Structures are given as C-alpha cells and as structure tokens.
Amino acid sequence: MAERQLQVVTGAFGYTGRAIARRLLEQGQQVRTLTNTSAADPFTGQVEVCPLAFDRPQMLEASLRGAKVLYNTYWVRFNHQRFSHAAAVANTKVLFAAAKAAGVERIIHVSITNPALASPFEYFRGKAELEENLKALGISFAILRPAVFFGNEDILINNISWVLRHFPVFGLFGDGNYGIQPIHVDDFAQLAVAAGAGREDTVVDAIGPESFTFRELVTTLGEILDCRRLLISLPPWLGLLAGRLMGLATGDVVITREEIGGLMAGLLAVDSPPTGTTRLTAWAREHRDTLGKRYASELGRRQVQ
Ligand SMILES: NC(=O)c1ccc[n+]([C@@H]2O[C@H](COP(=O)([O-])OP(=O)(O)OC[C@H]3O[C@@H](n4cnc5c(N)ncnc54)[C@H](OP(=O)(O)O)[C@@H]3O)[C@@H](O)[C@H]2O)c1
C-alpha cells in the first residue's frame, strides 16, 4: 500500500472527483474534499469536507496545507446566469495559487481534449488558459485531457440513451461523422491516481479503447438498448432548437451551441493511444437495463433550477 498522505480532491461527491476519492480511499490515503455541494456524502464520513471558498483564498490555503496532491476537477460545463467559464477560470487560478502558498507538492488537473488559446469555443479557451497557468505555477503537475466520460451516472452517454429510449427518431448535428472517444470514469480515476504518485510534469490525453464517430456511437447504443432509431441529420441550429425544447421539458440545459460546435469540430477526438481499458460497448451491454432509463440533469445536480 502507498504511504498514507493527505490528498485533496475537488468535488469528491460529484462525478469524477468521487471516482478519484474512492480509489484514494481504497489505497488507504487520507482524503479531503473541497466542495460547495449539498449532495449526500457517498463515503459515510471517510472524506473530510472543506468549502471550495474561492472568495476566501486564506481559507482555501488552510484547507490545502499539508496536502501531498491536489486533484482538481473543478469547472463549469456552460455559461449560466449563476456561473460562467470566465469565473471558473478566475476561480481555478485562485485555487492553484492557494495550493502553491500551502506547499502542495503536486497538482493533477482535469482538462479537455484539444484545448487551445485561440479556440472559438470559450470552454476550450478557458481550459487552455488554465493549462498555461498551471505550467507556469512552479508546482509539479499532470494535466489529464479526457474527451468525455462514461460510467454509472454519467450525463452524455446516459442522455443519448434516454433519447433513444423515448423518441422514434434521433437527430444528429450535421452528418454525425465527427469523432468521440469516451473513457470510463474509473479508468480515468486510475490514471489520475497513478499520475498523483508520479513526479514528472506531463500532459496526457485520456481516452478509452474504442473510438466512434458520433453517428456510430448513437447507432451502437441503439443496437445495444434494442432501440434502433432512424437517424436524421439536422443543421446545427435546428439541433440546438431541439435541445432547447428538450431542455424546457426536462428543466435542464441539454446541450449548448458551444458543445455542438466543439463536437462537430472533432475536438472530442485525438490521435493519441488509449489510456483506458474499459470498452464502452461492453459496459453499455452490462448496464443495458438501466442505461438511459432516467434523464440525468446537469442543473438538477447543481440544484439551481
Ligand atoms: N463530464 C464529462 O464528460 C467531461 C468531459 C471532458 C472533460 N471533463 C472535465 O472533467 C472535470 C470533472 O467533470 P465532472 O463531470 O466530473 O464534474 P462535476 O463532478 O459535476 O464537478 C466537478 C467540480 O466542479 C464543480 N462544479 C461543477 N459545475 C459547477 C457549477 N455550475 N458551479 C459551481 N461549481 C461547479 C463541482 O463543485 P461541487 O463539488 O461544489 O459540486 C466540483 O467541485 C471538469 O474539469 C470537466 O471539464 C468532463
């Protein structure tokens, strides 16, 4: 077993953070989370909780003091009246600075495939800005770049499945022939925890063993769920409109213009070798009775409806 040391994980009651925290606890590590969630504690008190207090940097610093590694999952998926990419960039810089002041030895940062300072998409621009900020910080780091996660309680794969279960046709954005390379969240957590134990500064694409076009992904999920649907190509604006109507029905933001743009620009695919081993097709077959039965709401999780 690895030596027991304090590891700080942002959002350990959320999606990726939970998988990372679980793995660290299994290794016998002391785990503390920084979070503002009121979600139930899945670890029954084994994880110490401190606020993700971006407006109180000294409190953040105190919460990070003594930590060997900070695993940063913090980000916001889209701009909303209550949160924004711009604020998430500023907040993350505060978090990194607090980690440095607290003497944290290493930061494992969750980014995205294909971030770029010149990207037309704010999500990808913001992620690139944070990568640059972390590289200049002077703390040992690993930057992990997932394309999209799948696994229990994921949002995208679950909600594609939900649409397949509930509608007679599936609308693709454009021709659907752009790539997507999902990684299982537990494979990602394994990669993150292994990176936490490393020493080298590194940037790694985090993708699973199966690559799809979006069209292939939807077709494959339809076959696995026995919900084979007619796939129709929609112009992006019409796909966005359909997403907004679905959003009105579900009380969620189903998909944004930026997410459609990033997907269609092929930004969720890379040429790197896979880092995960779990096959989405095998996992989906195993979970076919539950996958997509219920809509997974981003805003529901954020409790801002
Ligand atoms: N989900 C994917 O498929 C995917 C794909 C590529 C990259 N990523 C990256 O992976 C990381 C983790 O994603 P995840 O899906 O696992 O996220 P998550 O668990 O929903 O949230 C991760 C952290 O971000 C905070 N957060 C999320 N949305 C927020 C909001 N609207 N306002 C304030 N705080 C917010 C959470 O705060 P609380 O703890 O207070 O709830 C938590 O600390 C992110 O950096 C994301 O960019 C995700």
The ligand as an SDF file (V2000), in Angstrom:
LIG
                    3D

 48 52  0  0  0  0  0  0  0  0999 V2000
  -18.2020   15.0860  -17.7940 N   0  0  0  0  0  0  0  0  0  0  0  0
  -17.5120   14.8470  -18.9170 C   0  0  0  0  0  0  0  0  0  0  0  0
  -17.8930   14.0220  -19.7660 O   0  0  0  0  0  0  0  0  0  0  0  0
  -16.2050   15.5910  -19.1450 C   0  0  0  0  0  0  0  0  0  0  0  0
  -15.5760   15.5210  -20.3970 C   0  0  0  0  0  0  0  0  0  0  0  0
  -14.3520   16.1520  -20.5880 C   0  0  0  0  0  0  0  0  0  0  0  0
  -13.7690   16.8550  -19.5310 C   0  0  0  0  0  0  0  0  0  0  0  0
  -14.4070   16.9020  -18.3500 N   0  0  0  0  0  0  0  0  0  0  0  0
  -13.7760   17.6330  -17.2430 C   0  0  0  0  0  0  0  0  0  0  0  0
  -13.7510   16.8030  -16.1010 O   0  0  0  0  0  0  0  0  0  0  0  0
  -13.8550   17.5890  -14.9190 C   0  0  0  0  0  0  0  0  0  0  0  0
  -14.8730   16.9860  -13.9940 C   0  0  0  0  0  0  0  0  0  0  0  0
  -16.1170   16.9010  -14.6460 O   0  0  0  0  0  0  0  0  0  0  0  0
  -17.3400   16.2100  -13.9070 P   0  0  0  0  0  0  0  0  0  0  0  0
  -18.3600   15.9940  -14.9560 O   0  0  0  0  0  0  0  0  0  0  0  0
  -16.8740   15.0820  -13.0810 O   0  0  0  0  0  0  0  0  0  0  0  0
  -17.8140   17.4230  -12.9690 O   0  0  0  0  0  0  0  0  0  0  0  0
  -18.6470   17.5030  -11.6100 P   0  0  0  0  0  0  0  0  0  0  0  0
  -18.3960   16.3420  -10.7260 O   0  0  0  0  0  0  0  0  0  0  0  0
  -20.0430   17.8380  -11.9440 O   0  0  0  0  0  0  0  0  0  0  0  0
  -17.9990   18.8220  -10.9470 O   0  0  0  0  0  0  0  0  0  0  0  0
  -16.6170   18.8690  -10.6850 C   0  0  0  0  0  0  0  0  0  0  0  0
  -16.3220   20.0340   -9.7690 C   0  0  0  0  0  0  0  0  0  0  0  0
  -16.7290   21.2610  -10.3790 O   0  0  0  0  0  0  0  0  0  0  0  0
  -17.6740   21.9270   -9.5500 C   0  0  0  0  0  0  0  0  0  0  0  0
  -18.7490   22.4280  -10.4070 N   0  0  0  0  0  0  0  0  0  0  0  0
  -19.2840   21.8200  -11.4870 C   0  0  0  0  0  0  0  0  0  0  0  0
  -20.2240   22.5890  -12.0330 N   0  0  0  0  0  0  0  0  0  0  0  0
  -20.3030   23.6950  -11.2590 C   0  0  0  0  0  0  0  0  0  0  0  0
  -21.1190   24.8590  -11.2910 C   0  0  0  0  0  0  0  0  0  0  0  0
  -22.0170   25.0340  -12.2440 N   0  0  0  0  0  0  0  0  0  0  0  0
  -20.9480   25.7870  -10.3430 N   0  0  0  0  0  0  0  0  0  0  0  0
  -20.0290   25.6240   -9.3740 C   0  0  0  0  0  0  0  0  0  0  0  0
  -19.2200   24.5350   -9.2790 N   0  0  0  0  0  0  0  0  0  0  0  0
  -19.3590   23.5960  -10.2140 C   0  0  0  0  0  0  0  0  0  0  0  0
  -18.1640   20.9190   -8.5620 C   0  0  0  0  0  0  0  0  0  0  0  0
  -18.4690   21.6110   -7.3780 O   0  0  0  0  0  0  0  0  0  0  0  0
  -19.2380   20.9400   -6.1220 P   0  0  0  0  0  0  0  0  0  0  0  0
  -18.3050   19.9210   -5.5690 O   0  0  0  0  0  0  0  0  0  0  0  0
  -19.4430   22.0810   -5.2050 O   0  0  0  0  0  0  0  0  0  0  0  0
  -20.4920   20.3350   -6.6580 O   0  0  0  0  0  0  0  0  0  0  0  0
  -16.9730   20.0020   -8.4340 C   0  0  0  0  0  0  0  0  0  0  0  0
  -16.0690   20.5320   -7.4830 O   0  0  0  0  0  0  0  0  0  0  0  0
  -14.1240   19.0140  -15.3860 C   0  0  0  0  0  0  0  0  0  0  0  0
  -12.9260   19.7120  -15.3430 O   0  0  0  0  0  0  0  0  0  0  0  0
  -14.5740   18.8570  -16.8230 C   0  0  0  0  0  0  0  0  0  0  0  0
  -14.2150   19.9600  -17.6170 O   0  0  0  0  0  0  0  0  0  0  0  0
  -15.6020   16.3170  -18.1240 C   0  0  0  0  0  0  0  0  0  0  0  0
  1  2  1  0
  2  3  2  0
  2  4  1  0
  4  5  1  0
  4 48  2  0
  5  6  2  0
  6  7  1  0
  7  8  2  0
  8  9  1  0
  8 48  1  0
  9 10  1  0
  9 46  1  0
 10 11  1  0
 11 12  1  0
 11 44  1  0
 12 13  1  0
 13 14  1  0
 14 15  2  0
 14 16  1  0
 14 17  1  0
 17 18  1  0
 18 19  2  0
 18 20  1  0
 18 21  1  0
 21 22  1  0
 22 23  1  0
 23 24  1  0
 23 42  1  0
 24 25  1  0
 25 26  1  0
 25 36  1  0
 26 27  1  0
 26 35  1  0
 27 28  2  0
 28 29  1  0
 29 30  1  0
 29 35  2  0
 30 31  1  0
 30 32  2  0
 32 33  1  0
 33 34  2  0
 34 35  1  0
 36 37  1  0
 36 42  1  0
 37 38  1  0
 38 39  2  0
 38 40  1  0
 38 41  1  0
 42 43  1  0
 44 45  1  0
 44 46  1  0
 46 47  1  0
M  CHG  2   8   1  16  -1
M  END
$$$$
